């Protein structure tokens, strides 16, 4: 079976400035936490994901956070986005 092609995608979480730790979790890695780097009020990470519709949410200080900026699944359990291979090799996502 050929290895699935991955796309570098940037995720950004903008908080209140009181958050100590923010991670992203998603369906592309069995919902394992990927730590995001703090940059003042925002946290960011660039991670590799397979192209297509991806489900994700943020973990903020150990609690699940569903973004109000991104589309949500019908049941509201997480966010989703369509990741495609752009010319720049990177897609961006903000919360």
ABEGO torsion letter per residue (X at the ends): XBBBBBBBBBBBBBBAGABABBBBBBAAAGGBBBBBBBBEABBBBBBBBBBEBBBBBBBBGGBBBBBAABBBBAAGABBBBBBBBBAAGBBBBBX
